[in-house]
Amino acid sequence: MDYSTLKYTVSDRVLTLTLNRPQQLNAFTVTMANELVHAFERASEDDAVGVVVVTGEGRAFCAGMDLSVGGNVFGLDESQQPTLEDLHKRLDDPTIIDGVRDTGGRVTLAIYDCKKPVIAAINGPAVGIGITMTLAMDIRLASEKARMGFVFGRLGIVLEACSSWFLPRIVGMAKALDWVYSADIFDAQEALVGGLVKSVHAQDELLEAAYAIARPLAQRSPVANALARRMLYRNSAYAHPLDAHRVDSLAVFYTSQGDGREGVRAFLEKRDARFTTRASSDMPSFYEDWLARDGK
Ligand SMILES: C/C=C/C(=O)SCCNC(=O)CCNC(=O)[C@H](O)C(C)(C)COP(=O)(O)OP(=O)(O)OC[C@H]1O[C@@H](n2cnc3c(N)ncnc32)[C@H](O)[C@@H]1OP(=O)(O)O
């Protein structure tokens, strides 16, 4: 697939995924959603990719849904207003989910299901879906020029793309309610204090800061990275009792024996480890089952 709204560039096992509509402040469209879903599925199976870094071309990260489409951001006219029951039926049937154009939700799930760690390098304004899409990413870094906002209340809509699931888990319920109710656009320092971003960087040092995290992580065992990511998210799905988690934890521990033995040998021999497992083919059989059933 050729992308018209993204750039997909791999170097040193790090995929840089760049939102690429700079004239429109990288505003989010249905095409961008489709391309993001494709790119995250591709990154998941691309053994040349160890870690994904997401950033924006130009001065913005993403100005949210492209509002130039007018009031119809949902892709529905009023006569098509689905009931909750309809939506549940549609969610169970992937062939008609596109009919309700759950653009944000599909992107969130593609990121959530990705086998690779994902880092957001927020280089400028990130509001609406521009910030909520980063909640499904594992680490967020911001430039000094970043401004963020859960601005939905200003538009009379409710935070979307499963962000009400992620936001309180990341920043706590009090901060989530504060930002959602105020609908304010806040700066990188406030995001840092609130726990939304890990660190704040000069504009021209942001990507290098992201790569400094991504590059060594991309050299680690791909299967261990994927399983650690899945275990943490499954755990935070709160749908998973501790006893069951203990058994799964043991299964994951034994799965990591392949690269794990090599890691221990390399440590003892004072050399770099040579990990050989592949996330495309060496995932344990329970992994697909978890993806299909758990935590969503
Ligand atoms: C289901 C829904 C999901 C959602 O995502 S809802 C949220 C939708 N997005 C928004 O409500 C954001 C609206 N935009 C803003 O608040 C601000 O912009 C920013 C904070 C993103 C950036 O502010 P600044 O740096 O001061 O730029 P500027 O002068 O406001 O914008 C430059 C031009 O870009 C247009 N623009 C900005 N955001 C959008 C958008 N989301 N869709 C379409 N156009 C947009 C503006 O109108 C303007 O245009 P011109 O130069 O002609 O005045």
PDBQT file of the ligand as one rigid body, heavy atoms in Angstrom, charges set to zero:
ROOT
HETATM    1  C1  LIG A 301     -14.578  12.618  16.538  1.00  0.00    +0.000 C 
HETATM    2  C2  LIG A 301     -13.767  13.869  16.704  1.00  0.00    +0.000 C 
HETATM    3  C3  LIG A 301     -12.460  13.848  17.056  1.00  0.00    +0.000 C 
HETATM    4  C4  LIG A 301     -11.641  15.085  17.222  1.00  0.00    +0.000 C 
HETATM    5  O1  LIG A 301     -10.474  15.068  16.986  1.00  0.00    +0.000 OA
HETATM    6  S1  LIG A 301     -12.411  16.492  17.785  1.00  0.00    +0.000 SA
HETATM    7  C5  LIG A 301     -11.148  17.727  17.787  1.00  0.00    +0.000 C 
HETATM    8  C6  LIG A 301     -11.027  18.426  16.458  1.00  0.00    +0.000 C 
HETATM    9  N1  LIG A 301      -9.946  19.391  16.488  1.00  0.00    +0.000 N 
HETATM   10  C7  LIG A 301     -10.056  20.600  17.064  1.00  0.00    +0.000 C 
HETATM   11  O2  LIG A 301     -11.072  21.002  17.596  1.00  0.00    +0.000 OA
HETATM   12  C8  LIG A 301      -8.816  21.476  16.981  1.00  0.00    +0.000 C 
HETATM   13  C9  LIG A 301      -9.077  22.798  16.361  1.00  0.00    +0.000 C 
HETATM   14  N2  LIG A 301      -7.816  23.497  16.189  1.00  0.00    +0.000 N 
HETATM   15  C10 LIG A 301      -7.169  24.134  17.203  1.00  0.00    +0.000 C 
HETATM   16  O3  LIG A 301      -7.584  24.161  18.341  1.00  0.00    +0.000 OA
HETATM   17  C11 LIG A 301      -5.906  24.840  16.823  1.00  0.00    +0.000 C 
HETATM   18  O4  LIG A 301      -5.911  25.042  15.435  1.00  0.00    +0.000 OA
HETATM   19  C12 LIG A 301      -4.601  24.071  17.215  1.00  0.00    +0.000 C 
HETATM   20  C13 LIG A 301      -4.459  24.046  18.728  1.00  0.00    +0.000 C 
HETATM   21  C14 LIG A 301      -4.592  22.652  16.655  1.00  0.00    +0.000 C 
HETATM   22  C15 LIG A 301      -3.392  24.821  16.594  1.00  0.00    +0.000 C 
HETATM   23  O5  LIG A 301      -3.459  26.168  16.956  1.00  0.00    +0.000 OA
HETATM   24  P1  LIG A 301      -2.569  27.226  16.152  1.00  0.00    +0.000 P 
HETATM   25  O6  LIG A 301      -1.169  26.766  16.141  1.00  0.00    +0.000 OA
HETATM   26  O7  LIG A 301      -2.834  28.582  16.774  1.00  0.00    +0.000 OA
HETATM   27  O8  LIG A 301      -3.106  27.200  14.651  1.00  0.00    +0.000 OA
HETATM   28  P2  LIG A 301      -4.451  27.873  14.071  1.00  0.00    +0.000 P 
HETATM   29  O9  LIG A 301      -4.120  29.252  13.565  1.00  0.00    +0.000 OA
HETATM   30  O10 LIG A 301      -5.562  27.744  15.064  1.00  0.00    +0.000 OA
HETATM   31  O11 LIG A 301      -4.779  26.873  12.852  1.00  0.00    +0.000 OA
HETATM   32  C16 LIG A 301      -4.157  27.003  11.575  1.00  0.00    +0.000 C 
HETATM   33  C17 LIG A 301      -5.194  26.697  10.508  1.00  0.00    +0.000 C 
HETATM   34  O12 LIG A 301      -5.565  25.319  10.611  1.00  0.00    +0.000 OA
HETATM   35  C18 LIG A 301      -6.985  25.209  10.717  1.00  0.00    +0.000 C 
HETATM   36  N3  LIG A 301      -7.287  24.042  11.548  1.00  0.00    +0.000 N 
HETATM   37  C19 LIG A 301      -6.806  23.787  12.773  1.00  0.00    +0.000 A 
HETATM   38  N4  LIG A 301      -7.261  22.632  13.239  1.00  0.00    +0.000 NA
HETATM   39  C20 LIG A 301      -8.071  22.142  12.273  1.00  0.00    +0.000 A 
HETATM   40  C21 LIG A 301      -8.854  20.960  12.158  1.00  0.00    +0.000 A 
HETATM   41  N5  LIG A 301      -8.864  20.059  13.162  1.00  0.00    +0.000 N 
HETATM   42  N6  LIG A 301      -9.562  20.773  11.054  1.00  0.00    +0.000 NA
HETATM   43  C22 LIG A 301      -9.532  21.662  10.052  1.00  0.00    +0.000 A 
HETATM   44  N7  LIG A 301      -8.804  22.804  10.080  1.00  0.00    +0.000 NA
HETATM   45  C23 LIG A 301      -8.089  23.035  11.188  1.00  0.00    +0.000 A 
HETATM   46  C24 LIG A 301      -7.392  26.504  11.398  1.00  0.00    +0.000 C 
HETATM   47  O13 LIG A 301      -8.757  26.762  11.183  1.00  0.00    +0.000 OA
HETATM   48  C25 LIG A 301      -6.489  27.490  10.733  1.00  0.00    +0.000 C 
HETATM   49  O14 LIG A 301      -7.020  27.771   9.461  1.00  0.00    +0.000 OA
HETATM   50  P3  LIG A 301      -6.898  29.251   8.849  1.00  0.00    +0.000 P 
HETATM   51  O15 LIG A 301      -5.414  29.511   8.697  1.00  0.00    +0.000 OA
HETATM   52  O16 LIG A 301      -7.622  29.186   7.530  1.00  0.00    +0.000 OA
HETATM   53  O17 LIG A 301      -7.536  30.182   9.819  1.00  0.00    +0.000 OA
ENDROOT
TORSDOF 0
